[in-house]
Amino acid sequence: MQGKPCRAILALVLAFLVLNVFVVMHAEVAFSLTEQISLSRMLSHLEIITQQPRPYGSPELLIVRDYLAANLAEMGYEVTIQEFGEGVLGYNVIATKRITDENAEPRILLVGAHYDSYVGSLGADDNGSGTVALLELAQLLKNVASPLEIRFLFFDGEEIGLLGSLHHADSLSEQELNRIVAMINLDMFAHRTSTSLRLSTLDGIHNYLVALMGPVPHYPSPGSDHATFAQLAIPAVSIHQMGSRLNTYHTPNDSIDIINTELLEEGTSIALQAIIALIGGAAPEPRLLNLGPDWNNIADAPDMSRRLAEFLGRSIN
């Protein structure tokens, strides 16, 4: 009888040691990749995408769309252009990092940023900062082995109502939604007058993603693409900024000259650290959804956010 407790204790000790080795290994990977973040590469991208305002439906936005797609394809990703809308069309750019086992149905991590700007704005901070950070994350993670499928989502139409993320959510099958473990959003976090970063969740509640990103203040905010996925009970967080934006918000003055390069690096770094932690096993099992037969018709509703909330209220198991 004494042998069984001893074996149990030994098993617990071994499990503890293995877990700590696992954590240390991924901490080393995160540190190594963080050291490789290239500010010059991000600023080079930012210089190109902020030459002209790029509002929804504009020719300038199509140029940026093609620029993003070309860079992602050159990195070796499977790139998809997701068209949506009627009349004036929008385009999400999606780069997918698949796992090597083609027969598996892995859990999915979404990492996103909107690449459209407000009408008349060069959109360096809003949201060139998130766009180039997402490009940098894709660059750094392209050769990292991952048990998670990672989807890098460049959303269109955020400035006129989260259109791109709403359409993308609507395009996902119920099976895909059940496999999503988290959504990390990057939106407007590198203004020169900002004092620090902040994290935004839809309801202000501290979810496990906030914990993975360290001691960064967090606040409730429905104002970016993370909100779309949070309404579907997917853990979601948006990396944002604290402090004043003076008179540059949604104006031509939102140019590359107002970028706080330290915050640009810091925001990219905390997103990268969280992604490595998720790859390393920090993601819990996703909550199961039962969205019903009408799910794929939600995009036809005039108020998709309301419909999403209705589904959320009645269908979470």
C-alpha positions as CSV (number, residue, x, y, z in Angstrom):
1,M,0.0,0.0,0.0
2,Q,2.9,2.3,0.7
3,G,4.2,1.9,-2.8
4,K,1.2,3.5,-4.5
5,P,1.4,6.9,-2.7
6,C,5.2,7.0,-3.4
7,R,4.6,6.4,-7.0
8,A,1.9,9.0,-7.1
9,I,4.2,11.5,-5.4
10,L,7.0,10.7,-7.8
11,A,4.6,11.1,-10.8
12,L,3.6,14.5,-9.5
13,V,7.2,15.6,-9.0
14,L,8.1,14.4,-12.5
15,A,5.1,16.2,-14.0
16,F,6.1,19.4,-12.2
17,L,9.7,19.1,-13.5
18,V,8.5,18.5,-17.1
19,L,6.1,21.4,-16.9
20,N,8.8,23.7,-15.7
21,V,11.2,22.6,-18.4
22,F,8.4,23.2,-20.9
23,V,7.7,26.7,-19.6
24,V,11.4,27.6,-19.6
25,M,11.8,26.4,-23.2
26,H,9.0,28.6,-24.4
27,A,10.2,31.5,-22.3
28,E,13.6,31.2,-24.1
29,V,11.8,31.0,-27.5
30,A,9.8,34.2,-26.6
31,F,12.9,36.0,-25.5
32,S,14.8,35.0,-28.6
33,L,12.0,36.1,-30.9
34,T,11.5,39.4,-29.0
35,E,15.1,40.2,-29.6
36,Q,14.5,39.8,-33.3
37,I,11.7,42.4,-33.5
38,S,12.9,44.8,-36.2
39,L,11.8,48.4,-35.7
40,S,13.4,49.4,-39.0
41,R,11.4,46.8,-40.8
42,M,8.1,48.0,-39.3
43,L,8.9,51.6,-40.0
44,S,9.7,50.7,-43.6
45,H,6.3,49.1,-44.0
46,L,4.7,52.0,-42.3
47,E,6.3,54.5,-44.6
48,I,4.8,52.7,-47.6
49,I,1.3,52.1,-46.3
50,T,0.8,55.7,-45.0
51,Q,1.6,57.6,-48.2
52,Q,-2.0,58.3,-48.8
53,P,-5.3,58.0,-46.8
54,R,-6.7,54.5,-47.3
55,P,-10.4,54.5,-46.4
56,Y,-12.8,51.7,-47.1
57,G,-13.5,51.4,-50.8
58,S,-10.7,53.6,-52.0
59,P,-8.1,52.7,-54.7
60,E,-5.4,53.5,-52.2
61,L,-6.7,50.8,-49.9
62,L,-6.4,48.3,-52.7
63,I,-2.8,49.2,-53.1
64,V,-2.2,48.5,-49.5
65,R,-4.2,45.3,-49.7
66,D,-2.0,44.0,-52.5
67,Y,1.1,45.1,-50.6
68,L,0.1,43.1,-47.5
69,A,-0.8,40.0,-49.6
70,A,2.5,40.1,-51.5
71,N,4.6,40.4,-48.3
72,L,2.7,37.6,-46.6
73,A,3.0,35.3,-49.6
74,E,6.7,36.0,-49.8
75,M,7.0,34.9,-46.2
76,G,5.5,31.6,-47.3
77,Y,2.0,31.9,-45.9
78,E,-1.2,30.7,-47.5
79,V,-2.9,34.0,-48.3
80,T,-6.6,34.5,-49.0
81,I,-8.4,37.7,-50.0
82,Q,-11.8,37.6,-48.4
83,E,-14.2,39.9,-50.4
84,F,-17.4,41.2,-48.7
85,G,-20.0,43.9,-49.2
86,E,-22.4,45.0,-51.9
87,G,-21.6,47.9,-54.3
88,V,-18.5,49.2,-52.5
89,L,-16.5,46.1,-51.7
90,G,-14.3,45.4,-48.7
91,Y,-11.3,43.0,-48.6
92,N,-9.9,41.1,-45.6
93,V,-6.4,39.8,-46.1
94,I,-5.8,36.5,-44.3
95,A,-2.5,34.6,-43.9
96,T,-2.8,31.1,-42.4
97,K,-0.1,29.2,-40.6
98,R,-1.2,25.6,-40.7
99,I,0.2,22.8,-38.6
100,T,2.1,20.0,-40.3
101,D,-0.5,17.2,-39.6
102,E,-3.0,17.8,-42.4
103,N,-5.5,15.3,-40.9
104,A,-5.7,17.0,-37.5
105,E,-8.3,19.6,-36.6
106,P,-6.2,21.9,-34.5
107,R,-7.3,24.7,-32.2
108,I,-7.1,28.1,-33.8
109,L,-5.5,31.4,-32.7
110,L,-6.7,34.6,-34.4
111,V,-4.4,37.6,-34.5
112,G,-5.8,40.7,-36.2
113,A,-5.5,44.4,-37.0
114,H,-7.5,46.6,-39.3
115,Y,-5.6,48.2,-42.2
116,D,-8.2,50.8,-43.4
117,S,-7.9,54.4,-42.3
118,Y,-10.4,57.0,-41.5
119,V,-11.4,59.3,-44.5
120,G,-8.7,61.9,-45.0
121,S,-6.4,60.4,-42.4
122,L,-3.0,58.9,-43.2
123,G,-3.6,56.5,-40.4
124,A,-0.1,55.9,-39.1
125,D,-1.2,55.3,-35.5
126,D,-4.8,54.3,-36.4
127,N,-4.1,51.7,-37.5
128,G,-0.8,51.6,-39.3
129,S,0.8,50.7,-35.9
130,G,-1.3,47.6,-35.6
131,T,-0.9,46.7,-39.3
132,V,2.9,46.7,-39.3
133,A,3.0,45.0,-35.9
134,L,0.9,42.2,-37.4
135,L,3.2,41.9,-40.4
136,E,6.2,41.7,-38.0
137,L,4.5,39.0,-36.0
138,A,3.9,37.0,-39.1
139,Q,7.5,37.5,-40.1
140,L,8.9,36.3,-36.8
141,L,6.5,33.3,-36.4
142,K,6.7,31.9,-39.9
143,N,9.3,29.2,-38.9
144,V,8.1,28.6,-35.4
145,A,6.5,25.1,-34.9
146,S,3.0,25.5,-33.5
147,P,0.3,23.0,-32.4
148,L,-2.1,25.8,-33.1
149,E,-3.3,27.0,-36.5
150,I,-2.6,30.7,-36.5
151,R,-4.6,33.1,-38.7
152,F,-3.2,36.6,-39.2
153,L,-6.3,38.7,-40.1
154,F,-5.9,42.1,-41.7
155,F,-9.4,43.6,-41.5
156,D,-11.0,46.1,-43.8
157,G,-13.9,48.4,-42.9
158,E,-13.2,48.8,-39.2
159,E,-13.6,52.5,-39.4
160,I,-17.2,52.3,-40.6
161,G,-18.5,49.7,-38.2
162,L,-16.1,46.7,-37.8
163,L,-17.3,45.4,-41.2
164,G,-14.4,43.2,-41.9
165,S,-14.3,41.4,-38.6
166,L,-18.1,41.0,-38.6
167,H,-18.0,39.4,-42.1
168,H,-15.1,37.2,-41.1
169,A,-16.9,35.9,-38.0
170,D,-20.0,35.3,-40.1
171,S,-17.9,33.2,-42.6
172,L,-16.7,30.8,-40.0
173,S,-18.3,27.5,-39.6
174,E,-19.6,26.4,-36.3
175,Q,-16.9,23.8,-36.2
176,E,-14.2,26.5,-36.7
177,L,-15.7,28.7,-34.0
178,N,-15.6,25.8,-31.6
179,R,-11.8,25.4,-32.3
180,I,-10.9,29.1,-31.7
181,V,-9.0,29.6,-28.4
182,A,-8.3,33.3,-28.5
183,M,-8.3,36.5,-30.5
184,I,-5.5,39.1,-30.1
185,N,-6.2,42.5,-31.8
186,L,-3.7,45.3,-32.4
187,D,-5.2,48.8,-32.8
188,M,-3.7,52.2,-32.4
189,F,-1.0,51.8,-29.8
190,A,2.0,53.9,-30.8
191,H,1.2,57.7,-30.6
192,R,4.0,59.9,-29.5
193,T,1.9,61.5,-26.7
194,S,0.8,58.2,-25.3
195,T,2.2,57.4,-21.9
196,S,1.9,53.6,-22.0
197,L,0.0,50.7,-23.4
198,R,-3.3,49.5,-22.3
199,L,-5.3,46.3,-22.9
200,S,-9.0,46.5,-23.8
201,T,-11.6,43.7,-23.3
202,L,-15.2,44.1,-24.3
203,D,-16.5,44.1,-20.8
204,G,-13.4,45.1,-18.9
205,I,-13.2,41.7,-17.2
206,H,-9.7,40.3,-16.7
207,N,-9.4,37.3,-19.1
208,Y,-6.5,34.9,-19.4
209,L,-5.0,36.8,-22.3
210,V,-4.7,39.9,-20.1
211,A,-2.8,37.7,-17.6
212,L,-0.4,36.5,-20.4
213,M,0.5,40.0,-21.4
214,G,1.8,41.0,-18.0
215,P,1.2,44.0,-15.8
216,V,-0.5,46.2,-18.4
217,P,-3.7,48.2,-17.4
218,H,-6.9,47.0,-19.0
219,Y,-10.3,48.7,-19.6
220,P,-13.6,47.9,-21.1
221,S,-13.9,48.9,-24.8
222,P,-16.2,47.8,-27.6
223,G,-14.5,50.0,-30.1
224,S,-12.4,47.6,-32.2
225,D,-12.4,44.2,-33.9
226,H,-11.8,42.2,-30.7
227,A,-15.4,43.0,-29.8
228,T,-16.8,41.0,-32.7
229,F,-15.2,37.8,-31.3
230,A,-15.8,38.6,-27.7
231,Q,-19.5,38.6,-28.4
232,L,-19.1,34.9,-29.5
233,A,-17.5,34.0,-26.1
234,I,-14.0,33.8,-27.6
235,P,-11.4,35.2,-25.2
236,A,-10.4,38.5,-26.9
237,V,-8.2,41.4,-26.1
238,S,-7.1,44.5,-28.0
239,I,-3.7,46.2,-27.5
240,H,-4.3,49.9,-27.3
241,Q,-2.6,53.0,-25.8
242,M,-3.0,55.3,-22.9
243,G,-2.7,59.1,-22.9
244,S,-3.6,62.0,-25.2
245,R,-3.7,61.9,-29.0
246,L,-3.9,65.7,-29.3
247,N,-5.5,66.8,-32.6
248,T,-4.2,63.9,-34.8
249,Y,-7.0,61.4,-34.3
250,H,-8.8,60.8,-37.7
251,T,-6.9,63.7,-39.3
252,P,-4.2,64.1,-41.9
253,N,-1.8,64.7,-39.0
254,D,-1.9,61.1,-38.1
255,S,1.4,60.6,-40.0
256,I,4.5,58.6,-39.4
257,D,6.0,61.6,-37.6
258,I,3.8,61.1,-34.6
259,I,4.8,57.4,-34.0
260,N,6.2,56.5,-30.6
261,T,8.7,53.8,-31.7
262,E,9.2,52.5,-28.1
263,L,5.5,51.8,-27.8
264,L,5.5,50.2,-31.3
265,E,8.1,47.8,-30.2
266,E,6.6,47.2,-26.8
267,G,3.1,46.4,-28.2
268,T,4.5,44.0,-30.7
269,S,6.6,42.4,-28.0
270,I,3.7,41.7,-25.6
271,A,1.6,40.3,-28.4
272,L,4.5,38.0,-29.4
273,Q,5.0,36.8,-25.8
274,A,1.3,36.0,-25.5
275,I,1.3,34.1,-28.8
276,I,4.4,32.0,-27.7
277,A,2.7,31.2,-24.4
278,L,-0.4,30.1,-26.3
279,I,1.7,27.9,-28.6
280,G,3.3,26.5,-25.5
281,G,0.1,25.3,-24.1
282,A,-1.4,28.2,-22.2
283,A,-4.6,28.2,-24.1
284,P,-7.6,26.6,-22.3
285,E,-10.1,24.4,-24.2
286,P,-12.4,26.6,-26.3
287,R,-16.0,27.0,-25.1
288,L,-18.5,25.1,-27.3
289,L,-21.0,27.0,-29.3
290,N,-24.3,25.8,-30.7
291,L,-25.2,28.6,-33.0
292,G,-28.1,26.8,-34.8
293,P,-29.0,26.5,-38.5
294,D,-29.4,30.3,-39.1
295,W,-25.7,31.1,-38.3
296,N,-24.7,31.6,-41.9
297,N,-27.5,34.0,-42.5
298,I,-26.4,36.5,-39.8
299,A,-24.6,38.7,-42.3
300,D,-28.0,39.5,-43.9
301,A,-29.2,41.1,-40.8
302,P,-29.1,45.0,-40.7
303,D,-27.6,44.9,-37.2
304,M,-25.2,42.0,-37.0
305,S,-23.9,43.0,-33.6
306,R,-27.4,42.6,-32.2
307,R,-27.8,39.3,-33.8
308,L,-24.5,38.1,-32.4
309,A,-25.5,39.1,-29.0
310,E,-28.8,37.2,-29.4
311,F,-26.9,34.1,-30.3
312,L,-24.5,34.6,-27.5
313,G,-27.3,34.9,-25.0
314,R,-29.1,31.7,-26.0
315,S,-26.6,29.3,-27.3
316,I,-23.5,29.0,-25.1
317,N,-23.4,25.5,-23.6
